[in-house]
Amino acid sequence: MFYSICGNSRFRLSVTIATVLGGVWLAGALIGGPSTASAAEDGKKVEIEASRDWLGGIPEAPTEDWGVAFGGRLYDNWAAALDEEEPKETHRAYPAAGKKKGYSTWRCKECHGWDYRGAKGVYGEGSHFTGIKGIDRMVGRDPNLVNRILRDDTHGYTREMIPESAMKRLALFVTRGQHDVDRFIDGETKKARGDAARGERFFQNMCSPCHGFDGKAINFRGADAPEYVGTVAQANPWETLHKIRNGQPGAPMPALRILPTQTLVDILAYTQTLPAK
């Protein structure tokens, strides 16, 4: 579940739990269980409650893993992750030489990159170039320092935009949630340094319920210019790995960072074998 690499429109997916549960309840109805109609109604209720809890809820006892993953989604697209209105104007600190406008200039990834290295990384050239440094230097630092930086006049993220509780999670991601991109992705070839055959096992069991076995169940763009998991994984493996680890903002996509990172790189390697069109 990805945002278009170049676009900024929101894409949301609601997992249809009702379809699965409805089938179970239909079987029950044949032996005296609830009716198909009530099964569908109950299934829809479960679907809505489950999605709402995942997208906007907070665990009773949040673990650091949950907080870091939530912060990763904020880094990706904080307005979608928080279901907040997107700023319409271009960020005042966005360089004049930059090629983006409007809300995209407020997304952390737009200046600092999916590899977290800013001008020294993948965004060192091309349509996303800004000349701004990365956040990799903040690994291991005090999250409170990051919080203060994000609230300063340069970054300008107000509490109306990002509440304090969410800002703490974003700071947690910046200081504790990054990974060494060179260890997992070849910068020259864009190939994941993983075992695609092993990754296929995980993809079939964890990812295919939404993305399909061929990765084409969800088209992130449209019929004229289709974009699938394979499309993004091949063109932008750094974005793909970030989303595999932290989930998709505004959509009930699991954050798999609780698994060993190498396992997630294996999944990435497999997605790079899926159809791009």
Sequence and secondary structure as in RCSB ss.txt:
>XXXX:A:sequence
MFYSICGNSRFRLSVTIATVLGGVWLAGALIGGPSTASAAEDGKKVEIEASRDWLGGIPEAPTEDWGVAFGGRLY
DNWAAALDEEEPKETHRAYPAAGKKKGYSTWRCKECHGWDYRGAKGVYGEGSHFTGIKGIDRMVGRDPNLVNRIL
RDDTHGYTREMIPESAMKRLALFVTRGQHDVDRFIDGETKKARGDAARGERFFQNMCSPCHGFDGKAINFRGADA
PEYVGTVAQANPWETLHKIRNGQPGAPMPALRILPTQTLVDILAYTQTLPAK
>XXXX:A:secstr
    SS          HHHHHHHHHHHHHHTT   HHHHHHHHHHHHHHHHHHHHH   SS  HHHHHHHHHHHH
HHHHHHHT     S  TTS TT    GGGGGSHHHHH TTS BTTTGGGSSTT    B SGGGTTS HHHHHHHH
HSTTT   TTTS HHHHHHHHHHHHHS   HHHHB TTT  BSS HHHHHHHIIIIIHHHH TTS S  SS SSS
   HHHHHHH HHHHHHHHHH  TTS     TTS HHHHHHHHHHHTTS   
